Amino acid sequence: MSPFSARITYTAPASEVAAMLADPAYVERKVAASKPVSSAVDVQGAADGAFTVTTQRALATDDLPSAVQNLIGRTIEIRLTEAWDASDADGSRNGTIQLEVLGKPASASGTVRLAAVGPSETVLTYEGSVEARVPLVGRKIEQQAVQQVQSVLNVEQAVGSAWLAEH
C-alpha cells in the first residue's frame, strides 16, 4: 500500500462547498472534466444532512506508461464513492472515499475532511492509501497512482472554483 495526502482550498463557506459536492450537476461537470469515454453519476441524500456521491467512469489509458497499458488495457473503469456525514455546527464534515478499479486488482480508500477555515474559506483534506495487487510491478503502479491524486484534485479545484463563482 502507498499512502496519499492532498488538499483543495475553496474561497467559499463550508455550507456552499457541501451544497456543491452534493449537487448532481456539479458532479457531472467534475466527471466530464476527466474526459471519460463513458460515465454515470448517482447522488443520494442532500447537503443539509448526510449524502453519498458515487461516480463511475471509463477512462482512456493513452497517457499511462506502456507497461501499465499492457496490464490494464486501452481503458480503465473506475468507481468512486464519497460518503459524507452530516455537518458540524460550523459546516465542517467528515467522509470516507472508496475507489475501485473494476475488474483489476487495484483500489484506494481513505478519509476526507471538509473544514471551515473561516467564514469564507473551506479546505478539503484527503488522506488514504492506494493498493495495486500485481506481482513485481504493484508498487510502481501505486506510486504512479499517488502522483496522480493531486493532479486529479487540481482539476477538481478548478471546476469547483468556477462552479462556486457561477452559483
Rosetta blueprint (number, residue, H / E / L):
1 M L
2 S E
3 P E
4 F E
5 S E
6 A E
7 R E
8 I E
9 T E
10 Y E
11 T L
12 A L
13 P L
14 A H
15 S H
16 E H
17 V H
18 A H
19 A H
20 M H
21 L H
22 A L
23 D L
24 P H
25 A H
26 Y H
27 V H
28 E H
29 R H
30 K H
31 V H
32 A H
33 A L
34 S L
35 K L
36 P L
37 V L
38 S E
39 S E
40 A E
41 V E
42 D E
43 V E
44 Q E
45 G E
46 A L
47 A L
48 D L
49 G L
50 A L
51 F E
52 T E
53 V E
54 T E
55 T E
56 Q E
57 R E
58 A E
59 L E
60 A E
61 T L
62 D L
63 D L
64 L L
65 P L
66 S H
67 A H
68 V H
69 Q H
70 N H
71 L H
72 I H
73 G L
74 R L
75 T E
76 I E
77 E E
78 I E
79 R E
80 L E
81 T E
82 E E
83 A E
84 W E
85 D L
86 A L
87 S L
88 D L
89 A L
90 D L
91 G L
92 S L
93 R E
94 N E
95 G E
96 T E
97 I E
98 Q E
99 L E
100 E E
101 V E
102 L L
103 G L
104 K L
105 P L
106 A E
107 S E
108 A E
109 S E
110 G E
111 T E
112 V E
113 R E
114 L E
115 A E
116 A E
117 V E
118 G E
119 P L
120 S L
121 E E
122 T E
123 V E
124 L E
125 T E
126 Y E
127 E E
128 G E
129 S E
130 V E
131 E E
132 A E
133 R L
134 V L
135 P L
136 L L
137 V L
138 G H
139 R H
140 K H
141 I H
142 E H
143 Q H
144 Q H
145 A H
146 V H
147 Q H
148 Q H
149 V H
150 Q H
151 S H
152 V H
153 L H
154 N H
155 V H
156 E H
157 Q H
158 A H
159 V H
160 G H
161 S H
162 A H
163 W H
164 L H
165 A H
166 E H
167 H L
